[in-house]
C-alpha cells in the first residue's frame, strides 16, 4: 500500500495500490485547482495554446478537446520501443510525480494510470527521438490510451518523469553491477597472485567509499602470502579506485533521481492555490549524473578489458598462454578479449556529454534542451556493455582458476558455482560466445 510518493519504486515489479488517505488528499487539491481555473485567468496549456502558440486563448469548446489533442499531436515517435520494464518505469515515474499533488490531476486519472501499470499491457514508448525541452513525444505515446480531463493532458506531458523513472531503474541495476565488478576484480587479483598492498583499507584514507571498496576487495580476494611479483599490472592495482568511482557516481545519481521526483517538475504546477509556470522539465541535474555514471562505467569496462588481456599472458599469471589447455593447437580465450576490445571501442562513443548540443524548436520558444531522455538511454546501454566486458573477464578468470592450483577464495565460491552451473569446463576451443551468453543471462542478470 502506497501512503507517500516516496514509497513508489520504479524498479519494483509489484502491483501498485494507493492508500485512501493519499487519494483523499489528491482529490482535495483537484477540487481547489478546478475552482481556481474558473477564474478564467490564462493558464498555460489549459486555456491557451502550447509553446509558441501560448499567446492564443482557447474558447470553451476548444478547451474541451485540447487536452486530448495535446497527446495525439505529439505522438510522432516510432520504433525502437522501450523494453517492457523501462516502459513500466516511465509510467511509475509519472504516477510518482502526480502523487505530490503539483499536477492537480483527478483521482479518476490516477486510477486510470494505476490500472494501466497493473494491467501488464504496457504501451509502446519510443526509445529515441525526444528532441524537446522535456519529453513530450515519448510521454504522448505512453499515455495515449488515457482519457484526460481539464488540465490533465498537459499534466501527462509535463516534466521529465520518464527519464527519472528509467534512471531509477538503471540505478538499481547499476548497484547490482557494481557488486559484480568488485567480485570479478577480486577474483582476477586472487588468481594472478597479485600483491595485496594496494588494497589495504588504510590506503583509502579520507575517502570512505574507497576505504569500503578496498576492504571488500581484500576480503573477497583473501590473503596472498607469496605474491607472484612486487607489483601486479596497473589494471589490477587500481581495481579499488575504479569501482569506488562507480559507486560514488551511482550515489550521486541516486540523489539526483530523488531530487527529480521530489522537486516541482509540473508546469504549470498548482502551488499554494495558484498555477505557476516552472522550468522543472530542464533535467540538467539528472542528465549530468547519468553522463557521469556512463563515463565511470566506460572506464571500468576498459580496466576490465585490460585485466582480461593480462590474464592471457603467462608472464603475469604463470599459466598456459591465452589460457588454453594446449597452446598452439588451441587458441584459448584470445578471441574473448577481442570481443571485449570491440565493446569498449563502441562504449567510448557513449561518453560525449549529452547536454552539450542544444537546438531551437517550437519556433524558438524552446531554445535549449538537456536531452535527459537520451542521457538515460545512454546509461542503459552503458550498463549493458559493462556487463558484457565483465562476462568476458569472468569467463577468463574462471578458466584461470581451472588451470591453476589456486583455490577459489571462500567469498567468491557462490559466484563461481553460478558460472559452473551454466558453463561446462573448457578443455578445447569452442564457440565461447555461447558461454558468454549463458553468463550474461544467468549470472550477471538484474
N, C-alpha and C positions, 0 to 999 in steps of 0.2 A: 504494500500500500504506500503510495507516494503522498507524503504530507507536506514536503517542501520541494521547491525546484531542484535544490542540490541533491535530492535523493534519486534523481533520474540519471541513469548512467547509459550513455550511448553505446558502450561496449557490452552491455548486458543483453543476453537474448531472452530474458524473462518477459512474460506479458506485462503490460502496463496497466495499473489500476490506480486511480486518483482518489484521494480521500474526500468525503463530502465536505469537510471543513474548508479544504482548499478550493473546491468548486464554488462553494458559497461566497468566498472572498472574491473570486474572479467574477461571479455574477453581479456582485455589488459594484465593482469597478465598471463593468459593462453598462449597467443602468446609468451610472453617473456620466459615462462618456457619451451615451446616446442623448442624454439631456443637454450636454454641452454642445453637441452637434446641432441641436435645434435652434441655436442662436443664429445660425446662418453665416457665421464668420468663415472666411476661407480656411479650409483645411486641406493641405497638400494631398493630392491623390484620392481625396474623398469627394469633395465638391469642386475640384479643379482637375485639369489635365495633369499629365506626368512629364517630368523632365523639362525640356524646352517649351512644352505646351502647358506648363503650370499656370501661365497667365490667363488661360481660358477657363472661365467659370462654367460649370455644368448645370443644365436645367434639372429639375426634379426627375423628369423622365430619363434623361441621360444618366443621372446618378444611379438609377435602379439597374441599369445594365453595366455600369462602368466597372464594378469590382470583378465581375466575371470576365469582362473584356480584357482587364489587366493581365489575367492569366493566359487567356487564349492568344493574345497578340504577341506574347513574349516567349512562347514555346517554340523557338526556332532551332533547337538543338537536334542532334541525331546521334547515331552510334559512333564510337563505342559507348555502351552504357555502364554505369557503375555496377559492380558486383552487388548481390543482394545485401550483404552485411553492411556495406557502405551506404546503400540506399536507405536501409533502416536507420543508420546513424544520422543521416540527413533529417529524416522525419522526427526522430527523437530530439535532435538539436533544435528543430523548430518548436516542438512541443515544450521543451525546457524554457526557451525564451518566452513563450506565451504564459507560462506559469508565474512569471514575475508580475504580470498584470500590466506591463507597459504598453502592450499592444491593444488592450481593452477589447479583446475578441469575446464572442459569446461562448457560454458553456456548450451550446449546441455545436459550434465549430470544433471545440476541443474534443467533444465526444466523437465527431467525425474523424478527427486526426488519430485519436486513440484506437478507434475501430480499424482504421487503415493500417496502423502499426501492428496491431494484434492479428490481423487477418492473414498475414503471411503473403498476401498478393501485393507485392511491392511494385511501385511504378518504375518505368524506365526513365532514368535520370542521366542526361549526357555527362560523360566523364570529362569532356573538354569543351572549350568554347564559351566560357563565361563572359569575358570581354566587356565588363561594365564595372561601374562603381557599385560594389556589392555583387550579388549573384542571382539577379532576377531571371536569367534564362534557365539555369537548372532548377530553380525553385518553381518556375512556371510549369515545368514538366512534373515536378514532384507532387504538386497539389492540384493538378488538372481535374481530378475526379471529385474534388470537394466543392461544396455549394456555399460560397461566401455571402455574407450579409453586408450591411453598411460598414465601411472601413476595413473589412476583413480581407478583401483581395490584396490591397496594398500591404496589409499586415503579413500576409503569407509570403510576400516578395521582399520584405524589408530585412536589412542587416546581412550578417554572414553566418546564419545558423548552420548551414550545410557544411561549410568548411570547418566550423567549430566542432560539429558532431563527428565529422570524419577525422579531425585531428585528435579528438579524444579516443577514438577507436585506434588510430595509428599509434598513439602514445601507449595504450595498453599493450599493443603488440611489441612495441619497441622495448618496454620494460622486460618482457619475456626474452626478447632477442639479446638484450644486454647481459642477462644471466647466462645465455648460451655462449656469448662471446667470451665471458670470463672463464667458463668451464673449458672451452676448446683451447683458449690461450694457455690455461693451466696445464692441460694435457700435453700441449706441444712443449711447454717448459719441462715437464716431467720426462717425456720420452727422449729428449735430447740430452738430459742430464745437465741442464743449464745451472750455472751458479745462482744460488738463491739470494745473493746480496741485494740485487735491485728491488726485491720485493719485501724488504724489511719495512714494517709499518712506520718505523721512525723516519724513514725517508719521505714520508708524506706530511711532515711537519708543516702546520699552517694551512692544510687543506684536508678537511675532514672526509670529503668524498674520496680523495686519492688514498688517504690512510685506510679507509674501509676497503677499498678495492685491492690494495696491496695485501691486506690481511686475508681477503678471500682467495686471492691467487696463491698465497703461501700455504694456506690451509688445504686447498684443493690439490696443489701440486705435491705437497708433502715434502719432507726433508730430503736433502741431497748431500750425503756425507762425502761423496767423491765426485765433484763436478768434472765434466769432460775437459773444460777449459776455464781459464780465469774469467773470460767474458764470452758469453754467447753472442750471436749476431744481434744487432740493434733491434730488429723486429721482435725478438724475444724479450729483450731487456725493457722495452717501453710498453709492454702489454698493459701494465697498470695505468700508466698515463693515458693510453688510448681509450680504454673502456671507462676510466673515470671521467674523461671528457664527454663521452657519450651519455653517461649517467647525469652529468652536470647539465648538459644542454637539454636532456629529457626533462629534468626537474624544471628548467626554465619554461619549456613548452607546457608542462602541466599547469604552471602558474598562469601562463597566457591563456590557456583554454578556460580556466576558471574566471579570469577577468572578462573574457569574451561572453561567457554565459551569465555572469552576474552583473555586468555593466548594462548601460542603456544602449541597445542596438536597434530598437524600432525607430522609424521615422515616417510620419510623426508619431512620437511617443505620448502617451497620456500620463502626464506628471503633475501632481499637485493640482488636479482639477482642470488642466488645460492641455491642449495639444501643442507639442513642441517639436519643431524640426531639429533633428540631430544629425551627427556625422558618424553614427555607430557602425555604418556599413564600411568604413575605411579601415580594413583589418590589417593595418601595418604591423601591429604588435604580434598577432598570430602568424602572419606571413613571415616576419623576420625570424621567429623562433622555429618555424617549420624549416626554413632555409638553413638555419644554424644546425639543426639536428641532421639534416640531409648532408651537410658538409662533414659533420663529425662521423657519420656512418660511412661516408666515402673514404675518409682516412682510415677508419677501422677495417674496411674491406681491403684497402691497399696494403695495410700492415699484415693482415691475414694472408693475402696472396704472397707477400714477401716471405713470411714464415713457411708457407707451403713450398716455395722454391727451395729454401734451405733444407726442408725435410727430405728433399730428393737428393741431397748432397752427402755422400759418405763422409767427407771431412768434418761435417757438422754432427752427423748422427752416429757414425761408426757402423752404419747398416749398409746393406747392398744398394748399389746405385739405383736411383729412381724408385726405390722401394719395391724392386722386382725380386721375385724368388730366384730367378736365374737371369741376371742382367746380360744383355746381348741378345739372346734368343727372345727374351721378353723385354718390352719397353717399360713395363711398370706403370707408374701413375704420371708420367711426364705430360700426357695429354690432358689430364685433370688440371694441372697447373695452367696449361694453355687456355682452357675454358675460363679459369679464374682471371687470367690476364684480359681476356676479351670482356668479361663482366666489368672489371674496374675501368677499362677504357670507355665503355659505354657510360659508366657511372659519372665520370668527370663532367659529362655534358649536363648533368642534373644540378650541378653546383653553382650555376650562374644565379646571382641574386634575382629573385622573382619580381620584386617591386621596381627594379631598375629597367623600365621600359613603358613609360606612360604614354597614353594616346587619348585624343579627344573623341568623345561620342556624344550622341544626343544633341547635335548641332552646337557643341561647345559647352552645354550645361554640365556635362560630366567631362571635365578636362584632365583628370588624373585617376588612376586606378592603382590598386596594390596587388591584384591578381592572387588573392588568398586561395581561391578555388584551385588554381594551378599549383600554388606552393604546396598545398596538402596533397595534391596528386603526385607531385614530385617526391614528397616524403614517402608516400605509399610505395612508389617504385623503388625508392632507396632502401626501404626495409626489405622488399623482395630480393633485390640484388645482393644485399648484405647477407641474407640467408643463404643465397647461392654460393658466395665465396666461403661462408662458414661451413657449408656442407662439403665443399671441396677440401678444406683443411681438415675437417673431422674425418673424412674418409682416409686421408693420408696419415693422420695421427693414429687411427685405429690400425692401419697396416703396419705402421712403425712399431707399435707395441707388439703386434703379432710376430714381427721379425726379430725383436729384441728379447733379451732375458729380463727386461724390467717389468715388474708387476704394475698393473693399473692401480693408482692410488685409491684408497677406500672411498673418498668423496666423489670420485669420478666413475665409480663402477656402475651406478644406475644409468648414466648416460651411455656407457659402452655396452651395457646389456641391451639397451634400446636399439643401438646400432646393430648388434649381433642378431637381434630378432628379425631384422629385415634385410641384412646384407650378408651373404654367405662368405666364408673365408676366401681370401684372394690367393690363389696358388698359380694362376695363369692370367695372361691378358684376356680381357673380355670387354663387352660394351659397358664401361663404367658409368655411362650416362644413366643406365637403369638403376645402378646403386645410388647415384646422387639423387635421382627422383625418389627413391624409397626413403632416403634420409630426410629429404625436404618434406615429404608427405607425412611421414610417421614419427620423425624425431624432432624436427625443427618447426613444427606447425604451431599455430597460435597467433 
